[in-house]
Amino acid sequence: MNLTISGHHLEVTPAIREYVQNKLERIIRHFDQVIDTHVFLAVDNLTEKEKRQKAEINVQVSGKTLHVASVAQDLYAAIDTLMDKLDRQVLKHKQMLKDHNHQAIKRLPDQGEEAAAA
């Protein structure tokens, strides 16, 4: 898996990089067919008092690209919610692949019973 972490108006420190990598281990544990991952971290200055931390991720799996975005007051909180959302999408994608494969297997015995009855 290729991992790219970039920051916009933000310096990506080794601590942030390690935090993102540790969180991505959970995703890889659920679905190990990840090809490429791009993480974008940004700080948006909306007003003087309010800073919004934004985290986005693009995960390329075979045949599909998953995109997730998250915004919070704290960068680590944004990364946490980002990984929770991504985990749900990855599990949904994995379930769709699993269901698709099982539908074809379910049809084979039905066809065999109809041929034997005829």
C-alpha positions in Angstrom: 0.0 0.0 0.0 1.3 3.4 -1.0 0.6 6.1 1.6 0.9 9.8 0.9 0.2 12.4 3.6 0.1 16.1 2.7 -0.8 19.2 4.5 -2.3 22.5 3.4 -1.4 25.4 5.7 0.0 22.8 8.0 3.3 21.1 8.6 2.9 17.3 8.8 4.9 16.4 11.9 6.2 12.9 12.6 3.6 12.6 15.4 0.7 13.3 13.0 2.2 10.9 10.4 2.5 8.2 13.0 -1.1 8.8 14.3 -2.5 8.5 10.8 -0.5 5.3 10.1 -1.8 3.8 13.4 -5.4 4.6 12.5 -5.0 3.2 9.0 -3.9 -0.2 10.5 -7.5 -0.8 11.5 -8.7 -0.3 8.0 -6.0 -2.6 6.6 -7.0 -5.2 9.2 -10.5 -5.2 7.9 -9.7 -5.1 4.2 -6.1 -5.8 3.0 -6.6 -5.1 -0.7 -5.8 -1.4 -0.5 -3.7 -0.2 -3.4 -3.1 3.5 -2.8 -4.0 6.0 0.0 -3.8 9.8 -0.1 -4.4 11.8 3.1 -5.0 15.5 2.9 -4.8 17.5 6.2 -5.7 21.2 6.1 -6.3 24.2 8.4 -9.0 26.6 7.3 -9.0 30.0 8.9 -12.6 31.1 8.8 -12.4 33.8 11.5 -9.8 34.9 13.9 -11.3 32.9 16.8 -12.4 29.9 14.9 -10.1 27.5 13.1 -11.4 24.5 11.4 -9.2 21.4 11.0 -10.1 19.4 7.9 -9.0 15.9 7.0 -9.7 14.1 3.7 -8.7 10.7 2.4 -8.8 8.9 -0.9 -8.4 5.2 -0.7 -8.0 3.3 -4.0 -9.1 -0.4 -3.8 -9.5 -2.7 -6.8 -12.1 -1.2 -9.1 -13.1 1.7 -6.8 -11.9 4.8 -5.1 -13.3 5.7 -1.6 -13.4 9.3 -0.6 -14.1 10.5 2.9 -13.9 14.0 4.5 -14.1 15.2 8.1 -14.1 18.6 9.8 -13.5 19.3 13.5 -12.0 21.8 15.9 -9.0 19.5 16.6 -7.0 17.8 14.0 -6.8 14.6 15.9 -10.6 14.6 16.3 -11.0 15.1 12.6 -8.7 12.2 11.9 -10.6 10.0 14.3 -14.0 10.7 12.7 -12.4 10.4 9.3 -11.2 6.9 10.1 -14.5 5.9 11.6 -16.3 7.0 8.4 -13.7 5.2 6.2 -14.0 2.0 8.3 -17.8 1.9 7.6 -17.2 2.5 3.9 -14.6 -0.2 3.7 -16.8 -2.7 5.5 -19.7 -1.8 3.2 -17.5 -2.3 0.1 -16.2 -5.6 1.5 -19.7 -6.8 2.2 -20.8 -5.9 -1.4 -17.9 -7.9 -2.8 -18.8 -10.8 -0.5 -22.5 -10.7 -1.4 -21.8 -10.5 -5.1 -19.7 -13.6 -5.0 -22.2 -15.5 -2.9 -25.1 -14.8 -5.3 -23.5 -16.7 -8.1 -22.8 -19.7 -5.9 -26.4 -19.7 -4.6 -27.7 -19.9 -8.2 -25.6 -22.9 -9.2 -27.4 -25.5 -7.0 -30.8 -24.2 -8.1 -29.9 -24.8 -11.7 -28.6 -28.2 -11.0 -31.9 -29.3 -9.2 -34.0 -28.0 -12.1 -31.9 -29.9 -14.6 -32.2 -33.1 -12.5 -36.0 -32.7 -12.2 -36.5 -32.3 -16.0 
